[in-house]
Amino acid sequence: MAGAEVDLLDLIEVFAGKATVTDLAQHYGLSALQPFDLIYGQDLADPGTAEALRQTVRRFKPLLTLVAWNCTEHSLFNQNMNYSHRMDELHARRDEQRPTGCPWQ
């Protein structure tokens, strides 16, 4: 038995935070999948959750996958000011937050 027909979907937010774009989508006549973020119950550090995201994107083929990477540890401000004398600590923090790969490839 084949799956149900799916209409064209406009977007999905990943690392969505408050999911402002998802919330506003309907206002602009756009459709959105449920956002993926820890606050919505999806821990993307978990390989199973990352695979679920990959499968979701493959299945629904949204026109836009909006990924809001957490860039706090990668800001120039942190590099030039906060950690300028502790670069080894900054590099360790960056390594902790480094994505394990693009889950939807």
C-alpha positions in Angstrom: 0.0 0.0 0.0 1.5 3.3 -1.1 1.6 6.3 1.2 -0.9 9.1 1.0 -0.4 11.9 -1.5 1.4 14.9 0.0 0.8 18.4 -1.2 3.8 20.7 -1.8 5.3 21.9 1.4 7.1 25.2 1.7 9.4 24.9 4.6 10.9 23.2 7.7 12.9 24.9 10.4 15.9 23.1 12.0 17.4 24.3 15.3 14.3 26.4 15.2 14.3 27.9 18.7 11.0 29.8 18.9 10.2 28.8 15.3 9.2 32.3 14.3 9.3 31.5 10.6 7.1 28.4 11.1 4.6 30.5 13.1 4.5 33.2 10.4 4.2 30.8 7.5 0.4 30.5 7.5 0.1 34.3 7.7 1.9 34.5 4.3 0.0 31.5 2.7 2.9 29.1 3.2 2.9 25.6 4.6 5.4 24.4 7.2 6.3 21.1 8.8 6.7 20.9 12.5 10.0 22.5 13.5 12.9 20.4 14.7 14.5 21.6 17.9 15.3 20.4 21.4 12.5 22.5 22.8 10.0 20.6 20.6 11.4 17.3 21.7 13.9 16.5 19.0 17.5 16.3 20.1 19.5 16.5 16.9 22.6 15.3 18.7 20.9 11.9 18.8 21.6 9.9 15.6 18.1 8.5 15.5 16.6 12.0 15.6 19.0 13.2 12.9 17.9 10.2 10.8 14.3 11.1 11.4 14.9 14.6 10.1 16.7 13.3 7.1 13.8 11.0 6.3 11.3 13.8 6.9 13.1 16.1 4.4 13.4 13.3 1.9 9.7 12.4 2.2 8.1 15.8 2.2 10.7 17.7 0.1 10.1 21.2 1.5 11.1 24.0 -0.8 13.2 25.5 2.0 15.0 23.9 4.8 15.9 26.7 7.2 18.8 25.7 9.4 19.6 28.1 12.2 23.0 26.8 13.4 24.0 27.9 16.8 26.8 30.3 16.1 27.6 31.6 19.6 30.9 29.8 19.8 31.9 30.9 16.3 31.3 34.6 16.6 34.2 36.9 16.0 33.3 38.7 19.2 34.0 35.6 21.2 37.3 35.0 19.3 38.6 38.5 19.6 37.3 39.5 23.0 35.9 36.8 25.3 38.4 34.1 24.5 41.3 36.0 23.0 43.6 34.7 25.8 42.0 31.3 26.0 41.8 30.1 22.4 42.3 26.5 23.4 39.1 26.7 25.5 37.2 28.3 22.6 38.4 25.6 20.2 37.2 22.9 22.6 33.8 24.6 22.9 33.6 24.8 19.1 34.4 21.1 18.8 31.6 20.3 21.3 29.0 22.1 19.2 30.3 21.0 15.8 27.6 19.3 13.8 28.3 15.6 13.1 27.2 16.1 9.5 24.3 17.3 7.5 21.5 14.8 8.5 19.5 15.2 5.4 22.1 14.3 2.8 
